[in-house]
């Protein structure tokens, strides 16, 4: 029999995945991640943390801080957008410090696959980028919200060892 806590835990995972999907679709269509999706994920983390005894608030906030600092630097240099930074930061709350490297790995892997697919669809742009060593300014923008959403969903849906950090 499933307990109320387990039900809340599973419902929270489902809702986070739905909101991440909405953010990813918005990023693909308009290259914008709605602020309300970031806010909803933060609120859902509150439900997650209150119903999951193994969640360390300090660890979660530490992971979010690390991602925030890294993504702010990437935003400053124009690598990611502000929405990407905000979405990655709130999604990192669910990773905590224990699974932060795993979250970053999933994001990097998904982002790389997206870039490869985008370049495969437009091989002429890929050739220009290679010939100009990335300085071609071809107007390619990567919807990195998709990679963040995929990483968050993988982190929540794949079995994880429960580490208390």
ZIKA-V963920 format. One line per field, one symbol per residue. ss: DSSP state (h for helix, s for strand, l for the rest). psi: psi as a letter, one per 30 degrees, with the letter a starting at -180 (. if undefined). burial: b if it has 24 or more other ideal C-beta (glycine too) atoms within 12 Angstrom, else e. A space follows every 50 residues. Layout:
ss = ???
psi = ???
burial = ???
//
This chain:
ss = lllhhhhhhhhhhhhhhhhhhhhhhhhhhhllllhhhhhhhhhhhhhhhh hlllllhhhhhhhhhhhhhhhhhhhhlllllhhhhhhhhhhhhhhlhhhh hhhhhhhhhhhhhhhhhhhhhlhhhhhhhhhllllllllllllhhhhhhh hhhhhhhllllllll
psi = kkleeeeeeeeeeeeeeeeeeeeeeeeeefhkjkeeeeeeeeeeeeeeef fjffkjeeeeeeeeeeeeeeeeeeeeggelleeeeeeeeeefefelfege eeeeeeeeeeeeeeeeeeeeeifeeeeeeeeghggfhggkkkiffeeeee eeeeeefkkkkjkj.
burial = eeeeeeeebeebbebbbebbbbbbebbeeebbbbeebbebbbebbebbbe ebeebeeebbbebbebbbebbeebeeeeebbbbbbbbbbbbbbbbbbbbb ebbbebbeebbeebbeebeeeeeeeeeeeeeeeeeeeeeebbbbbbbbbb bbbbbbeeeeeeeee
//
